[in-house]
Amino acid sequence: MNNPHETPEEKRERLRQSELKNNPSGSLHDALNRGSSGNLTDLTGGMGWKGTGLLIVVLVVGYVIYKLFF
């Protein structure tokens, strides 16, 4: 698992991914808080595929409702 040729960026990403797997409810909270600072990659990465899909569905439905009424 520990690659001696691993760059510091790869190590940080591996540690972040393992933390996300070990603490899913905390990662959702962190993801929502990161979203307020404008980093979309961390927001969707922390939420997982289900959260990302839900976010996309909410955005599309919101856009459709907006176009119907305005």
DRENPA-3360 file (N, C-alpha, C; in nm, 2 decimals, always signed):
BEGIN
1 = MNNPHETP = +0.08/-0.12/+0.00/+0.00/+0.00/+0.00/+0.09/+0.13/+0.00 ~ +0.19/+0.13/+0.08/+0.28/+0.24/+0.08/+0.38/+0.23/-0.03 ~ +0.37/+0.31/-0.13/+0.46/+0.31/-0.24/+0.58/+0.40/-0.21 ~ +0.71/+0.35/-0.22/+0.82/+0.44/-0.19/+0.84/+0.55/-0.29 ~ +0.78/+0.53/-0.41/+0.79/+0.64/-0.51/+0.67/+0.73/-0.51 ~ +0.59/+0.72/-0.41/+0.46/+0.80/-0.40/+0.49/+0.95/-0.38 ~ +0.43/+1.03/-0.46/+0.45/+1.18/-0.44/+0.37/+1.23/-0.32 ~ +0.41/+1.34/-0.26/+0.33/+1.39/-0.15/+0.18/+1.42/-0.18;
9 = EEKRERLR = +0.16/+1.46/-0.31/+0.02/+1.48/-0.35/-0.06/+1.35/-0.35 ~ +0.00/+1.24/-0.40/-0.06/+1.11/-0.40/-0.09/+1.06/-0.26 ~ +0.01/+1.08/-0.17/-0.01/+1.04/-0.03/-0.12/+1.11/+0.03 ~ -0.13/+1.24/+0.01/-0.24/+1.32/+0.07/-0.37/+1.27/+0.02 ~ -0.38/+1.24/-0.11/-0.51/+1.20/-0.17/-0.54/+1.06/-0.12 ~ -0.45/+0.97/-0.10/-0.47/+0.84/-0.05/-0.52/+0.85/+0.09 ~ -0.46/+0.93/+0.17/-0.50/+0.95/+0.31/-0.64/+1.01/+0.32 ~ -0.67/+1.11/+0.23/-0.80/+1.17/+0.23/-0.91/+1.07/+0.19;
17 = QSELKNNP = -0.88/+0.99/+0.09/-0.98/+0.89/+0.05/-1.00/+0.78/+0.16 ~ -0.90/+0.74/+0.23/-0.92/+0.64/+0.34/-1.00/+0.71/+0.45 ~ -0.98/+0.83/+0.48/-1.06/+0.90/+0.58/-1.21/+0.91/+0.54 ~ -1.23/+0.94/+0.41/-1.37/+0.94/+0.36/-1.44/+0.81/+0.37 ~ -1.37/+0.70/+0.35/-1.42/+0.57/+0.36/-1.45/+0.53/+0.51 ~ -1.37/+0.58/+0.60/-1.38/+0.54/+0.74/-1.49/+0.63/+0.81 ~ -1.52/+0.75/+0.76/-1.61/+0.84/+0.83/-1.71/+0.90/+0.73 ~ -1.81/+0.82/+0.68/-1.89/+0.88/+0.57/-1.98/+0.99/+0.61;
25 = SGSLHDAL = -2.04/+0.99/+0.73/-2.13/+1.10/+0.77/-2.05/+1.23/+0.80 ~ -1.93/+1.21/+0.85/-1.85/+1.33/+0.87/-1.80/+1.39/+0.74 ~ -1.77/+1.30/+0.64/-1.73/+1.35/+0.51/-1.84/+1.43/+0.44 ~ -1.96/+1.39/+0.46/-2.07/+1.46/+0.40/-2.08/+1.60/+0.46 ~ -2.06/+1.61/+0.59/-2.06/+1.74/+0.65/-1.94/+1.83/+0.61 ~ -1.83/+1.76/+0.60/-1.71/+1.84/+0.54/-1.73/+1.88/+0.40 ~ -1.79/+1.79/+0.32/-1.81/+1.83/+0.18/-1.91/+1.95/+0.17 ~ -2.01/+1.95/+0.25/-2.10/+2.06/+0.24/-2.03/+2.19/+0.28;
33 = NRGSSGNL = -1.95/+2.18/+0.38/-1.88/+2.30/+0.43/-1.77/+2.34/+0.33 ~ -1.71/+2.25/+0.26/-1.61/+2.28/+0.16/-1.68/+2.35/+0.04 ~ -1.81/+2.31/+0.02/-1.88/+2.37/-0.10/-1.90/+2.52/-0.08 ~ -1.91/+2.57/+0.05/-1.93/+2.71/+0.07/-1.80/+2.79/+0.03 ~ -1.69/+2.72/+0.03/-1.57/+2.80/-0.01/-1.54/+2.79/-0.16 ~ -1.63/+2.72/-0.24/-1.63/+2.72/-0.38/-1.55/+2.61/-0.45 ~ -1.51/+2.51/-0.38/-1.43/+2.40/-0.44/-1.53/+2.28/-0.47 ~ -1.57/+2.28/-0.60/-1.67/+2.18/-0.64/-1.61/+2.04/-0.64;
41 = TDLTGGMG = -1.49/+2.02/-0.67/-1.42/+1.89/-0.67/-1.43/+1.83/-0.54 ~ -1.39/+1.90/-0.43/-1.40/+1.84/-0.30/-1.54/+1.82/-0.26 ~ -1.63/+1.90/-0.30/-1.77/+1.89/-0.26/-1.83/+1.75/-0.32 ~ -1.81/+1.73/-0.44/-1.86/+1.60/-0.50/-1.78/+1.48/-0.46 ~ -1.65/+1.50/-0.44/-1.56/+1.39/-0.40/-1.60/+1.34/-0.26 ~ -1.63/+1.43/-0.17/-1.67/+1.40/-0.03/-1.81/+1.34/-0.02 ~ -1.89/+1.37/-0.11/-2.03/+1.33/-0.11/-2.05/+1.19/-0.16 ~ -1.96/+1.14/-0.24/-1.97/+1.01/-0.31/-2.07/+1.02/-0.43;
49 = WKGTGLLI = -2.09/+0.90/-0.49/-2.16/+0.90/-0.62/-2.31/+0.92/-0.59 ~ -2.36/+0.88/-0.48/-2.51/+0.90/-0.45/-2.54/+1.04/-0.43 ~ -2.45/+1.11/-0.35/-2.47/+1.25/-0.32/-2.45/+1.33/-0.44 ~ -2.36/+1.30/-0.52/-2.33/+1.37/-0.65/-2.45/+1.36/-0.74 ~ -2.51/+1.24/-0.75/-2.63/+1.22/-0.83/-2.74/+1.30/-0.78 ~ -2.76/+1.30/-0.65/-2.87/+1.37/-0.59/-2.86/+1.52/-0.62 ~ -2.73/+1.57/-0.61/-2.71/+1.71/-0.63/-2.74/+1.75/-0.78 ~ -2.70/+1.66/-0.87/-2.73/+1.69/-1.01/-2.88/+1.69/-1.04;
57 = VVLVVGYV = -2.95/+1.59/-0.98/-3.10/+1.58/-1.00/-3.17/+1.71/-0.94 ~ -3.12/+1.75/-0.82/-3.18/+1.87/-0.76/-3.15/+2.00/-0.85 ~ -3.04/+2.01/-0.90/-3.00/+2.12/-0.99/-3.09/+2.12/-1.12 ~ -3.11/+2.00/-1.18/-3.19/+1.99/-1.30/-3.33/+2.02/-1.27 ~ -3.39/+1.96/-1.17/-3.53/+1.99/-1.13/-3.55/+2.14/-1.10 ~ -3.45/+2.20/-1.02/-3.46/+2.34/-0.99/-3.46/+2.42/-1.12 ~ -3.38/+2.39/-1.21/-3.37/+2.46/-1.34/-3.50/+2.45/-1.42 ~ -3.56/+2.33/-1.42/-3.69/+2.31/-1.49/-3.80/+2.39/-1.43;
65 = IYKLFF = -3.81/+2.39/-1.30/-3.91/+2.46/-1.23/-3.89/+2.61/-1.25 ~ -3.77/+2.66/-1.25/-3.74/+2.80/-1.28/-3.79/+2.84/-1.42 ~ -3.76/+2.76/-1.52/-3.80/+2.79/-1.65/-3.95/+2.78/-1.67 ~ -4.02/+2.70/-1.60/-4.16/+2.69/-1.61/-4.23/+2.81/-1.55 ~ -4.18/+2.87/-1.45/-4.25/+2.98/-1.38/-4.19/+3.12/-1.42 ~ -4.07/+3.13/-1.47/-4.02/+3.26/-1.50/-3.98/+3.27/-1.65;
% end
